[in-house]
Structure formats: C-alpha cells, structure tokens
Amino acid sequence: MSRQEQAEKMRSGRGFIAALDQSGGSTPKALRLYGIGEDAWKTDDEMFALIHEMRSRIATSPAFTGERVIGAILFEKTMDGKIGGKPAAQFLWEDRGVVPFLKIDKGLEEKANGVRMMKPIPDLDSLLDRAVKAGIFGTKERSVIDAASASGIAANVAQQFDLAKQVLAKGLVPIIEPEVTITIPDKADAEDILLTEIKKQLDELPEGSEVMLKLTLPSKANLYKPLIDHPRVMRVVALSGGYSREEANALLARNSGMVASFSRALTEGLSARQEDAAFNSMLDSTIQSIYDASVAG
C-alpha cells in the first residue's frame, strides 16, 4: 500500500524534503528571486499561475526524483493544480517517488509574548478531507518564535500540537513547524525552551501516534537529537530560515539525523530566463548539495 511505503520513506529514506509551498505573502519575493518582477502580473490568479509554472518546472526536472528528494510540501493551489498533466500529488508520488505534503496554515497573528501564533484555519476539516482525497500524505503548519519567552513558547507549541491532533485524526501526518527566528539575540535560549516544550507535548501523544517536526537549524549542534530519537517522531527536518544555501548546508551537516526541508535555499540560483539545460544543471547541483548535507550525519 502506498501510504505504508510513503511512511517508510519518511522514516528512513535518504534525502530531503523540498518546500514548494510559498503562499500569498511570500510568493512575490520568490518570483522576484526567480527573475519575475511584480509587473509580470495584475491579479493574484496571474501571480499564482506564475509560481505554479516555477514549481512545475522544478518538479518535472530530471533532477527532481525520489532518489534524493524524499518529500515535497505543496501550497493549496498547487495541490489543486496539475503537474505533468496529472494532479500534483499524484504526479509527485507516481512519477517521481516523492511523498506529497500540504501546507495548511493561513499565516500568522501579530507578535505577542515573544511569538507569532497561527491564525485560525477556516474549514479545516474540509481542507483535510480534500487533502486525503488528493493523495496527500501529511500537512505542514508554521508558527514563529521571536524571543526566549517561556510562556509564549509553551503556548505556541501547545497550539501546534492541538492542530496536529486534528490532522492525525484524519489519518494524515503533521509536520509541526515552530520556527525560531535566526536573528534574535537569545536564539539558543529560545531553542532550549522549545526542546523542553516539544518533549512535553510528544510524551502526551497517544501511543502509536507519529508526527514530524520542522525546526530552525539550532545554535547548538545536535540539540534536537532527543526529538529525532523519540518514538512518536517520524522525522525531524530543518528549515533554512534565511541562511544562504551554503550556510544552511554547513549547519545541517553538524546535526546528526536531521534532514533538510529548504524553500528559498532550494531555489537559490534558479531563473526563469535559464534555458532548460542550465536550469536542470543548476537544480541538480543544488539538490546534490542539500542531499549531501542531509545524509552527512
């Protein structure tokens, strides 16, 4: 059964997860870095069509296969669209051997108590049902930590796990992403608090439940090893968080058992103006560098 195969690939597959899930707020920057300015579209639909073309070009590249890319996180509109003439999730798994995930969060609340919580997700049950029907394996949901606030981080992590339980109830695997901002002065302290709160929540999950974690590359190497080894954690993946690809790869290689789930660092250097040969060559070398850092430990 494919879900069993997908779960095994997530637990022990060698490689990384590609984050192809830029949403409305981050799409203009992603397109600008890809060489498409804001004068190229007039409506949101036109903007999303352009980012879908970029994602489709990446996913259909000969470099993008399950041999090195074990999973991909999709934006809702990408899930609803087609890649290579097939529904996106179906193409990824059947044609590429890449496990599909769906970004479900709807953005962030204003900062309070040192954190930015997730906004409410309207019609969550309906969205999760659509994801199951589309062949999605799991979800991804992001919140942000901007300070080493014990109460703020506790609330942030509790919200993440409450949402994770709703996702698990639908038979999907949640990727819990409480991102720690890399520029804050107390980043290491925030990460220590985060580790404690995540362990607390993991220990309270029912036996047999499995979640994934997407965490900022930590200031202390191997800080998250206890989470990687936890029986209720399927995989721990790292976000690049604003580091360059070179920096992110170097930090990742220091963290045994942690694999990449990069977005901007994955698309760095790709351009809409590149001919296919140059585009595919750049993507191939990028994927290899991220793969190498992901399996280094």
Helices and strands as residue ranges (DSSP letters): H 2-12, E 16-20, H 27-33, G 38-40, H 44-59, E 69-74, H 76-80, E 82-83, E 86-87, H 88-90, I 91-95, H 96-96, E 99-103, E 115-116, H 124-134, E 138-145, H 150-169, E 173-180, H 187-204, E 211-216, H 225-228, E 233-239, H 245-253, E 259-260, H 264-267, H 276-295
